[in-house]
Amino acid sequence: AVVSTQSTGDLILNTVSANIDTARLISMLKTGGTLVQLGITTQPLAVPLVDLLFHRKNVAGSIIGGIKSLQECIDFCYKHNVYPDIEVVDASRIEEIYGIFAGRNSGGIRYVLDIEKSKAM
C-alpha cells in the first residue's frame, strides 16, 4: 500500500506495468526527485508537466538496466530494507490474478507463481 509521503521522496522505482496514477507518484517526489519506470506499461504514462517544470522533478525509464544495474538496485533495496509486497500463488488462482491485473491492482501486490506447487496439482 502507498503511504502518504507528499513531496518527500528522492527516488521512486515503479515496476507496475498496469496503468496507474503517475501524477500521484510524482507528487510524492521532492524538488529534484526522480520517478523511474522499470519495464513497459500497458498504456502510455500520463505525466503532469507543471509538476516537472516548476519543481524540477524527473521521469526516467528502462526496459531493463542490465545485470550490473539490477544488482546495484537489489543491493540498494537490501541496504535500506525496501521490499515488495508479494503473494505467492499456485496455478489454481491464475484466472483471479489475471482479473486483478486487468483491473488496477490497486493493492500494488506482486504475485509470484509457485511452479512446484502448481505442478503437484
C-alpha positions in Angstrom: 0.0 0.0 0.0 1.1 3.5 -0.7 1.5 5.7 2.4 1.1 9.5 2.3 4.6 10.9 1.6 3.7 14.1 -0.2 6.8 15.7 -1.6 9.4 13.8 0.4 10.9 11.2 -1.9 14.2 11.4 -3.8 13.5 8.4 -6.0 10.6 6.1 -6.8 11.2 2.9 -8.7 7.9 2.0 -10.4 7.7 -1.6 -11.6 3.9 -1.6 -12.1 3.1 -2.4 -15.8 -0.6 -1.5 -15.5 -2.0 2.0 -16.0 -1.6 3.8 -12.6 -1.9 7.3 -11.3 1.6 8.6 -12.3 0.6 12.1 -11.1 0.2 10.7 -7.6 3.7 9.1 -7.7 5.3 12.3 -9.0 3.6 14.3 -6.2 5.4 12.1 -3.7 8.8 13.4 -5.0 10.5 16.4 -3.6 12.1 19.0 -5.8 14.8 17.3 -7.9 13.3 13.9 -7.3 13.1 11.2 -10.0 10.4 8.6 -10.9 12.0 5.7 -12.8 9.7 3.4 -14.8 11.2 -0.1 -15.0 9.6 -2.2 -17.7 7.0 -1.4 -20.3 3.5 -0.2 -19.3 0.2 -1.4 -20.8 -0.7 2.2 -21.7 1.3 5.4 -22.1 2.0 7.2 -18.8 0.2 10.5 -18.1 2.9 12.9 -16.9 2.0 16.2 -15.2 4.2 18.7 -16.9 3.6 21.5 -14.4 5.0 19.4 -11.5 8.0 18.5 -13.6 8.7 22.0 -14.8 8.0 24.1 -11.7 9.5 21.5 -9.2 12.4 20.2 -11.3 11.1 16.6 -11.0 12.3 14.0 -13.4 10.9 10.9 -15.1 13.3 8.2 -16.5 12.8 4.7 -17.7 14.5 1.5 -18.7 13.2 -1.7 -20.2 16.0 -3.5 -18.2 19.1 -1.9 -16.8 21.4 -4.8 -17.3 22.9 -7.2 -14.8 25.2 -4.6 -13.1 22.4 -2.1 -12.7 19.9 -4.7 -11.5 22.4 -5.9 -8.9 23.0 -2.3 -7.7 19.3 -1.8 -7.3 18.9 -5.1 -5.4 21.9 -4.1 -3.1 20.3 -0.6 -2.5 17.0 -2.1 -1.6 18.6 -4.7 0.7 20.7 -2.0 2.4 17.6 0.2 3.0 15.1 -2.6 3.8 13.0 -1.9 0.7 10.9 -5.0 -0.1 7.9 -5.5 -2.4 4.5 -6.7 -1.2 4.2 -10.1 -2.7 1.8 -13.0 -2.6 2.8 -16.5 -3.7 0.0 -18.2 -5.6 -0.5 -21.5 -7.4 -1.9 -22.0 -10.8 -5.5 -22.6 -9.4 -5.7 -18.8 -8.9 -4.3 -17.7 -12.3 -7.7 -16.5 -13.7 -8.3 -14.5 -10.5 -4.9 -12.9 -10.8 -5.4 -12.1 -14.5 -8.7 -10.4 -13.4 -6.7 -8.3 -10.8 -4.2 -7.3 -13.5 -6.9 -6.4 -16.0 -8.2 -4.0 -13.3 -5.9 -1.7 -11.5 -4.2 -4.0 -9.0 -4.9 -1.2 -6.5 -3.2 -3.1 -3.7 0.1 -2.9 -5.5 0.9 -6.5 -4.8 3.3 -8.5 -6.9 2.0 -12.1 -7.5 4.6 -14.9 -7.7 3.5 -18.1 -9.3 4.7 -21.2 -7.3 5.6 -23.5 -10.2 6.4 -26.5 -8.0 3.2 -26.3 -6.1 1.3 -25.8 -9.3 2.9 -28.9 -10.9 1.7 -31.0 -7.9 -1.9 -30.0 -8.5 
